Amino acid sequence: MGYISFSWIEFSPRPAHQWRHPVLTGAFTYMRFARSHEVSLPDVAAFEHLAGTSYTESEDETNKYYVAFQALEESADEPDVSRDKIARAAREISD
């Protein structure tokens, strides 16, 4: 199975038996940006809800999402394990 790899993006889905993790508050995206041309950009958290998607750059708010993201990342499969599971599932679907 071919895949595209970007060094700045990591996809590590959680194992199905861990979906009831205490920090799951709904879908969210946490973004941290590298410093560019001596300019620091704030972290951004995007969270989905019934009416759409909202964004926050507030340091207090984004820190909450950072802590949640770290907890999820610690319990997720390693990237190669995730990649193997995704490839196996794709083969099973296509057979």
N, C-alpha and C positions, 0 to 999 in steps of 0.2 A: 504494500500500500504506500503510495507516495504521500508526502505531506510537506507543507511549507514550514520552515523554521525561522523564527525571528528571535534574536538574542534578547530582545527587550520584552518579549511576551512569553508567559508561561501558562500553560493550561493544565491544571491538575484537578480533574473532577473528584468529588468525594465518593467513596465507596457507598453503595446503596444502603447498607445497614447503618450508616451514620447520618442519615438525613435528619434525624431528630436532634441535631446538635443545638445546645442552648443559645448560641449566638445567631441562629438563623432568624432574621427579622424580615426576610423578604429579599428579593433580588437587589443587589447593589454592585456598583463598580467603584473600585478605589484606584485613583491615578496619582502617581508621584512622578514629577518631571525633573529631568536632569537640568542642572544649571547651564545656561546658554548665554554666551557673550556677556559674562559677568552679571547676568540677571537671574535671580531666583524666582521661580514661579510657585505659587501656592499649590498644595495638594488639593485634589478635587474628589469629592464623593458624589456619585450619581445614584439615586435610588428610585426604583420603579414603584408606582402605586396605581390605583384604579384610574385616575385621571391623567396619567402620563408619567413623565420622568422629571424629577427635581434634582437640582445640583446645589452643593454647598462648597464654599471655599473657607468657611470659618475654621480657624485652627482648632477650637474646642470640638466642633462637630466632626471635622475630618479625622481628628485623633480617635474618636470613638470607632469610626469605621476602620481605621488602621489597626486598632487593637482587635476588632472582630476579624479582620482579614488575616492577621497573624495567627489567631487561634484556629481559623479554618485551614490555613496553609500548613500548620503543624500537624493536623490530623489527616491531611490529604495524602494520596499516594504520591510517590516520587514520579517525576515527569516520564522516565522510561517505562515505569510500570503502567502509568496512565496511557501512554502511547500504545503499548502492547495490548492493553485491554480494549482500547478503541479499535485497533486494527483487527483483533479477534472478533469483536462484535460486528464490524463491517463485513468481514468474511462470512460470518454466520448469516447475516442478512442477505448477502448476495448469492449464497448457495441455494 
